[in-house]
Structure formats: C-alpha cells, structure tokens
Amino acid sequence: MPSQILKESNLPGIPLLGRGKVRDIYDLGSSLLMVTTDRLSAFDVILPDPIPYKGEVLNRLSLFWFRQMEDLVPNHILSSNPSEFHPLLRPYGGQLQDRSVVVKKCRPLPIEAIVRGYISGSGWKDYLDSGKISGHCLPAGLKESQKLPRPIFTPSTKAALGLHDENISVAQAEEMIGLELAGQVADLSIAVYERAASVAAAAGIIIADTKLEFGLYNGELTLIDEALTPDSSRFWPGDDYEPGRTQKSFDKQYVRDYLESVGFAKKPPAPHLPPQVIAQTSRLYVEALHRLSGIKIDSA
C-alpha cells in the first residue's frame, strides 16, 4: 500500500479555490496549483473510498500525454516539480510529490471535448435510440464496442459538481462557443485522439474514447485539466477486444460495472466499495500507466 493515500489535500495558508471530483485547486496569484487526489467519481458522484496510487497515476500519465502533444496544441503546465514551486508550498511536499502541477490561469471553455473511435457507453445508448451520436449519423447495424469508420467529435456540457454532463450536438457546441472556436476544438481533439490511439496501440491498448478539456490563455486554445487518463478515457486491452460485447478495461468502467451490479441509483450517497474492488481498481490504473508511459509504480 502507498505510504500516503490522499483523499483531500490540506495546505494551510494557501487560498483554496475549490475541490472538484478529483482535483483540489489553489490560487497562487498569477498561476494555479492543482493537486490530484485519490478520490474517484462514478456517474458524477464522488465515492467514499479513495483508490491507492490513483492521483499519482492521473498526474504522471497526463504529463506524459501533454509532452506527446506539445507540437499539436499548447498545454497549461508551468511546473510539475514541487522543488520548483513557490517557497510557501515547500512544507507540503509530502502531499504534492508526484500528484501536483502548477498551471497557467486559463479561461475554461464551457464544453467537454469528447472523441469516440469506438461505440460504447452513452454513445452506444444514443445510437440504439436514434442511430446518431451528437448529431452524427452512423451506419446501421453497428455492434457494441465496434470501431467507427472514423473518430467523431461528440461534445458534452460541463455540469456543476453533483450534476450530470449531457451529450450535445456539434451544432449546440457551436452555439455555445462560436462556430470557429468549436471547429478548432473538434479538429484538435481528433488530432490528439488519433496520435494517442497510435501510441497506445503499440502498447497493446485500444483507446475507445476520451474526454479532453480546453481553455483560452491569452486568446490561444490550450489543453487543460488532465489528458487521456483512466478517469477520462476508455482503455481496452487489445488482445481481448471483440466487438459485440462490453470490453475488459484499464479504467473506472470496472467500478461503474460493480456499482450497477449492486443497484446504485447514480446519486449521492454512494456505497462503500469492497476491499477487492478498491485493490483491483488500483491495479488497473497502475498497469495503464506502466503500459502506456513505461512509468512503473511499486504498488506491492
């Protein structure tokens, strides 16, 4: 087990802007400090049990992907090394090591940029209902988990904490952020997804879909928050992939499946997870990091 499981950061003297589902955000004046905790949310509900190593996995994997995409799109990272952080943060190194970044103050866009390369999850349900996902007309007769003819941009709303994101059409996204900006977000999202999917395929992992977030920094479109993690993506083992069914995964779908098996109503309060579900979720996250980035966490 890790020496420190962090469900909630505590940095006295540092202004706390807010706590999201996973990240705690602090105001450093000209920049922000993002601390990735071990909290896990499912169906937009924060679960009572933290997942060992989860925060470190999300932080380190996001940094890996931000580096991979630097020539495609700028990102919000200023520093990921706590020894370089503001001196006021040095007493909190134990909470910050490997799970924190200092980032630019960007203006987040009010949509989430989702790219689907395979049909699964809410996209599969929308397809069964209408033959479409976010206004994209898809071929008839697709199977669950089937690879799409090409990746598609399927935006969603960015709901407040405790509420559910909702899939929207590309036209609705254009109304919310403007035609030109929506086009840029769609093009960049697909470019990021395609590059990541290629890298992951070489590691034996299929990225079925992913959720990205963008903001504006001095008017420039910037990749923010996290990137291509087990929290924001569906990672499937390539050697077990078979269309027509749900897939094994290296992401939090394992927890979603457990919660649905016990009849979770998808609203607070969430039930406690059994120890074996916590341990297996941790193993899946750690394995995803190792396979994709080569970074190994000693989780013995």
Protein Blocks (a to p, Z undefined) as FASTA:
>chain_A
ZZbdcfbdcdehiacfbdcfkbccddehjaccddddfbdceehiacfbdcehklmmmmmm
mmmmmmmmmmmoccfbfbfcfklmcfklmmmmmmmgopaccdddddddfbdcdddfbdeh
jllmmmmmnopaehiacdehiaehiacfbdcddddddddehiacddddfklmmmmnojkl
mmmmmmmmmmmmmmmmmmmmmnopacfbacdddddeehiacdehiehiaklpccddfklg
cghiacddfbfklmmmmmmmnopahiacdddddfklmmmmmmmmmmmmmmmnopacdfZZ
